[in-house]
Structures are given as C-alpha cells and as structure tokens.
Amino acid sequence: MIFAVLLSVSVSFAADENSTDIISDSVDDGLISTSNGDDTALSVDYSDAVNDNSTSIKTGNVTKRYSNGVEYSATFLDEDGTPLKDTIVYCGVDSLFVGVNATTDSNGVALFLLPLNKGSHTLYLMNIVTSDIKSDTINVFDVLTGNKDCKVYFNSGKSYTVRVYGDDGKPVKANQKVTFTVNFKKHTIKTDKNGYAKLKINFQPGSYLVTAQYKDFLVVNKVIVKPTLIPLTQFGAKKLSKTFKFKVKLLDNKGKISKNKKVKVKFNKKTYTAKTNKKGIATFTLKTPLKTGKFNVVASYGKAKATAQFYRYAVRA
C-alpha cells in the first residue's frame, strides 16, 4: 500500500511489512524523523539525505511486471557488509514521503510491490539500520502494445496483433507464447523475431471480444467482422405467387462491390445460381413451397454465407 503526505512527515516502520505509519508535522528544519520500532529516533538531513555512494544498499532491478505496477528488488546490508535478515526496510516512490515497506530475506533482499503508472520513476531506498538513503530510477512501460479495436470484412486476411516487450524494455525474441481468447476458445501463438504475435481474423461475421495474454499481462479489444454477402430481401406476410424474388449483395474482402460473380442459393432442397450486376446485387427467382412451414434461404459465395428465413403460412378459407 502507498501512503501520501503533503507536508512534513515521520515514517514509523511498523511490524507489518505491508503498511507504513505516517504522522505529519514532525520534520523540523529539513530533518526526517523515523522510528525503527524500539523508540530509537533516526534523523536525516533531508537537504542532503540521498547518498548514492552508499555501500549498505545495493540497488536492484525490476523482477516482475504487472498490468498495474512492478515488483522491485534491492539488497540491504549493515555497516560491516553483512546482509540484514528479517529487517523492515522502506522504498519511497518519487518522494521520500510516499512509499512502501518490505521485509528482507536471509540474504538481505527485499521485494517491493509498487503500483506505478507508466513512465519513469525515482525510488528512494532507506536502510534504517545504517541511516542510508539511496536512489534508483526505473522505467514502467506496457508489456503488450499495438493492440486496438478493429473492424474488418469477412475473409480479409487481416490479423489482431500485439507486440510483446521484455523486462529490459526491448521486444522479446521469437517463440514466446501469447494466449489469445475468442469466445472462450484459446489460441496459443508464438512471437516472431520482432516480438509480434498475430491472430488471424478468420471468424464468421459478428462482434467479438478478443483478449491477448502474456504471463500476467492482459489486453482486451473488440473486433467486428463485417459480412461480405448481405441479404437484401425481407420476407413479410403477403400474398404469395408461384415464385418470389430474393436478392443478395456481394462485396469483396475490402468492402468494395463485387461484379459479375456467381452466387448460389439453396432453398427447399434446390440450388439456384445468379450473377451479380454492376451494383454487386444477385437476383434469384425462387419457387414458392407448396407446404407450410419455415424454410432457410442460404446464399453462398466461396467461404461467405448468408441465411434468411422464409415462412409459408396456412391460408384460412
């Protein structure tokens, strides 16, 4: 947890490694007054508090990255260079007065969980045993980038793409696994040599939520697939003749009109064929069924399909 104090502060290192007690109005003439739990006060001249040449603190590195922050490690030693074991230490974030506690392990290593926004941040590491404060700078960035909502036409050949970055801030190498999920179905795809992972959009027309996940990082986008074969005829309750017209419009995978193409329609166990005109419209003359009921009118061109429903009602005398 991170605490913020706008005025003067006193940082009391509590027994709970996840909390920091902060009391205002306790800094006099630029001094930070801290207590290590045994009523022993530690005063540091804030005007010259940071000592980046300190040997009792070894700045570390970001060990893990999360969607809302990072895990940062640093090593803390006593004045003789012995690792501080089971000692509560402090890390300020962009300020000496805003930060988190952590407890060192047997090697003197402390892991700080820092909820940080994207950008450059200065950390102030405080060793309360030696009174040293040392600074370090880390960069927080998006691990998954390049993802965006998109609208494409059916069978466009386009892909939903993310680029993966490693802890060093550079694109990861080839063969890193990224998991994409579409309608609860998972697809595992490996990155290429430039860190890109691409999911081919070969879905049927409709609206989809697509997620991409790499380790603990997740991004979500909306993908809309537009139809290329569009029924134009709407069937209603009207007097039927022996035949009726059915029209569809055909587009290519870029959404442009597709002329002089043969489109098929299956209706009532029969197949009909018609060519599209200069407006991309194919017109079919279909025979009205003698029986009552619901009938599917299925138009197709290549992999594209479109279905309309035709109802034949009983006529009362």
C-alpha positions in Angstrom: 0.0 0.0 0.0 1.3 3.5 -0.8 0.6 6.5 1.5 0.9 10.1 0.6 1.7 13.1 2.9 1.8 16.6 1.6 3.6 18.3 4.5 6.3 17.2 6.9 6.2 13.5 7.9 7.6 11.0 10.3 7.9 7.4 8.9 7.4 4.8 11.6 8.4 1.3 10.4 5.7 -0.9 11.7 5.9 -4.6 12.3 3.5 -5.2 9.4 5.6 -5.2 6.3 2.7 -4.1 4.1 2.0 -0.9 6.0 3.7 2.4 6.9 2.5 4.6 9.7 2.9 8.3 8.7 2.5 11.2 11.1 2.6 14.8 9.9 4.3 17.9 11.5 7.4 16.1 12.7 10.1 17.4 10.4 12.0 20.4 11.8 14.5 22.4 9.7 14.6 19.8 6.9 15.1 16.7 9.2 13.2 13.4 8.6 12.5 11.7 11.9 11.9 8.0 11.8 11.4 5.3 14.4 12.5 1.7 14.0 10.0 0.3 16.5 12.2 0.5 19.6 11.7 4.2 20.2 15.1 5.0 18.8 14.8 8.0 16.6 16.7 8.4 13.4 17.2 11.8 11.9 18.4 12.5 8.4 19.2 15.9 6.9 16.7 16.0 4.0 18.6 18.7 2.2 21.4 16.1 1.5 19.7 12.9 2.5 20.4 10.8 -0.6 23.8 9.1 -0.7 24.1 7.2 -4.0 27.6 6.0 -3.0 26.2 4.1 0.0 27.5 0.5 0.3 24.8 -0.6 2.7 22.2 -0.5 -0.1 22.6 -2.3 -3.4 20.0 -1.1 -5.9 18.4 -4.0 -7.8 16.1 -4.3 -10.7 12.5 -4.9 -11.7 11.9 -8.6 -11.1 8.3 -8.8 -12.3 6.0 -6.5 -14.2 2.2 -6.4 -13.8 -0.6 -4.6 -15.5 -0.7 -2.1 -12.7 2.8 -2.0 -11.4 6.1 -3.8 -10.8 8.0 -5.9 -8.3 11.4 -4.3 -7.5 14.2 -6.0 -5.5 17.1 -4.4 -3.6 19.7 -5.7 -1.1 20.3 -4.2 2.3 23.5 -4.6 4.5 24.7 -3.5 7.8 27.8 -1.3 8.3 30.0 -4.4 8.2 28.6 -5.6 4.9 26.5 -8.4 6.4 23.1 -8.9 4.9 20.3 -7.6 7.0 18.0 -10.5 7.8 14.3 -10.2 8.6 14.6 -6.4 8.7 11.8 -4.0 7.7 13.1 -1.5 5.1 11.5 1.3 3.1 11.2 2.4 -0.5 9.9 5.9 -1.4 8.3 6.4 -4.8 9.1 9.7 -6.5 9.4 11.1 -3.0 10.9 10.3 0.4 7.5 10.7 1.9 5.4 8.3 -0.3 6.4 4.7 -0.3 6.1 1.1 0.9 7.7 -1.2 3.5 9.2 -4.7 2.8 11.0 -7.3 5.0 14.4 -8.6 3.9 15.0 -12.3 3.5 18.0 -14.2 4.8 20.2 -12.7 2.0 19.2 -9.2 2.8 17.0 -8.9 -0.3 13.7 -7.0 -0.1 10.9 -7.2 -2.7 8.8 -4.1 -3.0 5.4 -4.3 -4.7 5.0 -0.9 -6.4 1.7 0.1 -8.0 3.0 2.5 -10.6 1.8 4.2 -13.7 3.6 4.1 -17.0 6.7 6.3 -17.2 10.0 7.0 -15.4 10.0 6.8 -11.6 12.7 7.6 -8.9 12.9 5.2 -6.0 14.4 6.2 -2.6 15.6 3.1 -0.7 16.1 3.6 3.0 18.2 1.5 5.3 17.0 2.3 8.8 19.9 0.4 10.4 22.7 2.5 8.8 20.6 5.6 8.1 21.5 5.4 4.4 19.2 6.5 1.6 20.0 5.6 -1.9 18.1 6.4 -5.1 17.4 4.4 -8.3 15.4 5.1 -11.4 13.1 2.6 -13.1 11.0 2.7 -16.2 7.5 1.4 -16.2 6.1 0.5 -19.7 3.4 -1.5 -21.4 4.4 -5.1 -21.9 1.8 -5.7 -24.6 1.4 -2.9 -27.2 0.0 -2.4 -30.7 -3.4 -3.9 -29.8 -6.5 -2.0 -30.8 -10.2 -2.3 -31.6 -10.8 -3.1 -35.3 -13.4 -3.6 -38.0 -12.7 -5.8 -40.9 -14.6 -7.6 -43.7 -15.0 -11.3 -43.7 -12.1 -13.2 -45.0 -10.0 -10.1 -45.2 -6.8 -11.9 -44.3 -6.0 -9.4 -41.6 -4.8 -10.2 -38.1 -5.3 -9.0 -34.5 -1.7 -8.1 -33.5 0.2 -7.5 -30.2 3.8 -6.7 -29.7 5.5 -8.1 -26.5 8.2 -6.4 -24.6 10.5 -8.0 -22.0 11.8 -6.6 -18.7 14.7 -4.9 -20.5 12.2 -2.7 -22.4 13.0 -4.4 -25.7 10.8 -6.6 -27.9 11.0 -10.2 -26.8 12.7 -12.7 -29.1 10.9 -15.3 -31.2 8.9 -18.2 -29.8 7.4 -16.5 -26.7 3.9 -17.8 -26.1 0.9 -15.5 -26.2 -2.6 -16.8 -25.5 -5.5 -15.3 -27.4 -9.0 -16.0 -26.3 -12.0 -15.5 -28.6 -15.5 -16.6 -27.4 -13.9 -18.7 -24.6 -11.7 -20.6 -27.2 -8.0 -20.2 -26.6 -5.3 -20.0 -29.3 -1.6 -20.1 -28.4 0.6 -18.3 -30.8 4.4 -17.7 -30.7 6.0 -14.4 -31.3 8.2 -13.8 -34.3 11.7 -12.5 -34.2 10.5 -8.9 -33.8 8.2 -9.7 -30.8 4.9 -9.7 -32.7 2.2 -12.3 -32.1 -0.6 -12.3 -34.7 -4.0 -14.0 -34.5 -5.6 -14.3 -37.9 -9.2 -12.9 -38.0 -10.9 -15.8 -39.7 -14.1 -15.5 -37.7 -17.6 -15.5 -39.1 -19.3 -12.1 -39.3 -20.2 -10.7 -35.9 -18.8 -8.9 -32.9 -16.1 -10.4 -30.7 -14.2 -9.6 -27.5 -10.6 -10.7 -28.1 -8.0 -11.0 -25.2 -4.3 -11.4 -25.5 -2.3 -12.6 -22.5 1.5 -12.8 -21.9 2.5 -14.0 -18.4 0.5 -11.7 -16.0 -0.3 -9.1 -18.7 -3.7 -9.0 -20.4 -5.3 -6.7 -23.0 -8.8 -6.7 -24.3 -10.2 -5.4 -27.6 -13.4 -5.5 -29.7 -13.2 -7.0 -33.1 -16.1 -6.6 -35.6 -16.2 -8.8 -38.7 -18.5 -7.3 -41.3 -20.3 -9.6 -43.8 -19.5 -9.7 -47.5 -22.7 -11.4 -48.5 -25.8 -9.4 -47.4 -29.4 -10.5 -47.9 -31.5 -7.6 -49.2 -34.9 -9.2 -49.3 -37.2 -9.1 -46.3 -40.0 -11.6 -46.2 -43.3 -10.4 -44.8 -46.9 -11.5 -44.6 -48.2 -11.0 -48.1 -50.0 -12.8 -50.8 -47.7 -15.4 -52.4 -47.4 -16.2 -56.1 -45.9 -19.4 -57.5 -42.4 -17.7 -57.4 -40.8 -14.9 -55.5 -37.6 -12.8 -55.8 -34.7 -13.0 -53.4 -31.7 -10.6 -53.6 -28.3 -10.5 -52.1 -25.4 -8.0 -52.3 -21.8 -9.3 -52.7 -18.7 -7.3 -51.5 -15.1 -8.3 -51.7 -12.9 -8.6 -48.6 -12.2 -4.9 -48.7 -15.9 -3.9 -48.7 -16.0 -3.0 -52.4 -18.7 -4.1 -54.8 -18.0 -7.4 -56.5 -19.4 -7.5 -60.0 -20.1 -10.5 -62.4 -19.7 -13.1 -59.7 -21.7 -16.3 -59.5 -23.6 -16.6 -56.2 -25.5 -19.7 -55.2 -28.7 -20.0 -53.2 -30.1 -23.2 -51.7 -33.8 -23.2 -50.9 -36.2 -26.0 -50.3 -33.7 -28.7 -51.5 -33.0 -26.9 -54.7 -29.9 -24.9 -55.8 -30.2 -21.6 -57.8 -27.4 -19.6 -59.4 -27.3 -15.9 -60.4 -24.6 -13.4 -61.3 -24.1 -10.1 -59.6 -24.8 -6.9 -61.5 -22.8 -3.7 -61.6 -24.1 -2.9 -58.1 -23.0 -6.3 -56.8 -26.6 -7.5 -56.5 -27.6 -11.0 -57.5 -31.3 -11.6 -58.0 -32.9 -15.1 -57.7 -36.3 -16.3 -58.7 -37.3 -18.9 -56.2 -40.3 -21.3 -56.4 -42.7 -21.0 -53.5 -43.1 -24.2 -51.5 -46.4 -25.9 -51.5 -46.1 -27.0 -47.9 -46.4 -24.6 -45.0 -43.6 -24.0 -42.5 -40.2 -22.3 -42.1 -37.6 -22.5 -44.8 -34.0 -21.4 -44.8 -32.7 -19.4 -47.8 -28.9 -20.0 -47.8 -26.8 -17.8 -50.1 -23.1 -18.6 -50.6 -20.0 -17.3 -52.4 -16.8 -19.1 -51.6 -16.5 -19.1 -47.8 -19.1 -16.4 -47.3 -22.6 -17.4 -46.4 -25.8 -15.6 -45.5 -29.1 -17.1 -44.3 -32.6 -15.7 -44.4 -35.8 -17.3 -43.3 -38.9 -17.7 -45.4 -42.2 -18.6 -43.8 -45.1 -20.3 -45.7 -48.3 -19.9 -43.7 -51.5 -21.9 -44.0 -54.3 -19.8 -45.7 -57.7 -20.0 -43.9 -60.8 -20.1 -46.1 
